[in-house]
């Protein structure tokens, strides 16, 4: 079996966030949840629990983001033209 990028999900105090996902992304998230549960042996009751670790992993491996954080600069907010 392929090694997934996520490991066991830490039990941490959550912050409530509401997002809307396209149906195909939700299907893939549910499939990833099933694969991760088989790989780690940890039952995951809700695919939404993967969103935070996936975002954290994405940000941790984003070189430009890490470089900016190391410099102590806040990430710039998108301008009105970027929205």
ROMARVO-512134 format. One record per atom (N, C-alpha, C, O): residue in one letter; x, y, z. Coordinates in steps of 0.1 Angstrom, whole numbers, plus 5000, padded with zeros to 4 digits. Atoms other than C-alpha are relative to their C-alpha. Last residue first. Layout:
# residues N
AXYZ
...
# end
This chain:
# residues 83
X501250074996
X490053874948
X499049984988
X498049924990
X499850145000
X493553954935
X498749925003
X498649805000
X499950045014
X492554314925
X500249844999
X499949784989
X501450005006
X491254384960
X500149954985
X499249884981
X500549875003
X494654284973
X498649994994
X498249884991
X500349985014
X495253944989
X499550144998
X498750195005
X501450035004
X496553955024
X499950044985
X500550124980
X500749895005
X500353935028
X498649964996
X498349854991
X500450035013
X501753665050
X499150114995
X498250165002
X501350065001
X503253825080
X499749974986
X500250044977
X501049915007
X506953875079
X498749935000
X498649814997
X500849934991
X509153705105
X499050104994
X498450185001
X499649865000
X511853615080
X499250095010
X499550205012
X498749994993
X511253255089
X500550145001
X501250185010
X500250014986
X507553295081
X501350015007
X501450075018
X500649884995
X508253425046
X499950005015
X500150105022
X499049905001
X510553135039
X499550135006
X500350205013
X499050024989
X508052885052
X501150115000
X501550165011
X500649964987
X505353035030
X501049985011
X501050075020
X500249865000
X507553024999
X499450055013
X499850155019
X498749944997
X508652665007
X499950165001
X500550225009
X500049895009
X505152525011
X501250095002
X501350165012
X499250045011
X505652195029
X500150114989
X500750094978
X498750034995
X504452315063
X500949964988
X502149974990
X499249884996
X501552495047
X501449975004
X502350045002
X499749915012
X500352185029
X500850125003
X501850154996
X499050075008
X500751965060
X500450084987
X501550104984
X498849984993
X498752215081
X501249944992
X502350004991
X499649865001
X496052225055
X501350035007
X502250095001
X499649995014
X495851845054
X500550144997
X501550164990
X498750065002
X495851825092
X500550014985
X501750034983
X498949934993
X493052075093
X501349944999
X502350014996
X499749875006
X490951915066
X501150085007
X502050125000
X498750005008
X491251555078
X500450144995
X501550164991
X498949994990
X488551595106
X501450004992
X502450034999
X499749864997
X486051685078
X501250015010
X501950115010
X499049965009
X486151315067
X500550155003
X501650185000
X500549895008
X484151235099
X501250044991
X502250084996
X501449995001
X484350925121
X499550104989
X498450084984
X500349865001
X487950835116
X498650024997
X498149974986
X501349975006
X488850495129
X499850155000
X500050225010
X500749904992
X492650465136
X498750034993
X498750084982
X500850084990
X494250145122
X499250095009
X498650055019
X499649974986
X496850375106
X499349925010
X499749915022
X498549994999
X496750245070
X500450025015
X501449965019
X499450145002
X493150125070
X501550015003
X502049915009
X500550084989
X491850455086
X500649864999
X501049805008
X499249964989
X494050655061
X499649915012
X500449875020
X498650055001
X492550475032
X500850025012
X501649945016
X500050154999
X488950525044
X501449954999
X501849865006
X500350044986
X489650895051
X500049855002
X500549805011
X498749994992
X491250935017
X499849965014
X500749905020
X499250125004
X488050795001
X501450015007
X501949905012
X500650124993
X485951045021
X500849884996
X501149795005
X499749994986
X488251335010
X499549885008
X500249825017
X498650044998
X488051214974
X500450015015
X501249935019
X499950145002
X484251224976
X501449955002
X501749855007
X500550074988
X484351564992
X500149854998
X500449785008
X498949994989
X486651694965
X499549935012
X500349865019
X498950095003
X484251564938
X501150005011
X501849905013
X500450144997
X481251724955
X501249904997
X501449815005
X500750075012
X482852064955
X499849865003
X500549795011
X499150085008
X483652174991
X499249964987
X498149924988
X500850085010
X481952445011
X501049944991
X501950004986
X499549995014
X483752565043
X499049924991
X498449824995
X500950065010
X482652635078
X500550024986
X500950144983
X499949945013
X485252685105
X499149934991
X499049814991
X501150025010
X484952615142
X500350084988
X500550204988
X500649875003
X488252615161
X499049984989
X499349924979
X500349945014
X489152275174
X499650145001
X499150195011
X501249914999
X490852165207
X499850074987
X500650154982
X499649864996
X493351895197
X498750085001
X497750044995
X501249954993
X493151515193
X500350135006
X501050145016
X499949964986
X495951445168
X498750055006
X497950124998
X500549874998
X495151265136
X500150035015
X499549955023
X501150004990
X497450965129
X499550145003
X500450245003
X499950114990
X499551015098
X498850005009
X497850055005
X500549984987
X499051215067
X500249885009
X500249775004
X499249884994
X501251205036
X499550035014
X500250095021
X500849875001
X499950855027
X500850115007
X501750085015
X499949924988
X502450575021
X499350134999
X499650214990
X499349885001
X501250354992
X500050075014
X499050075021
X500849885000
X500050005000
X500950125000
X501950125006
# end
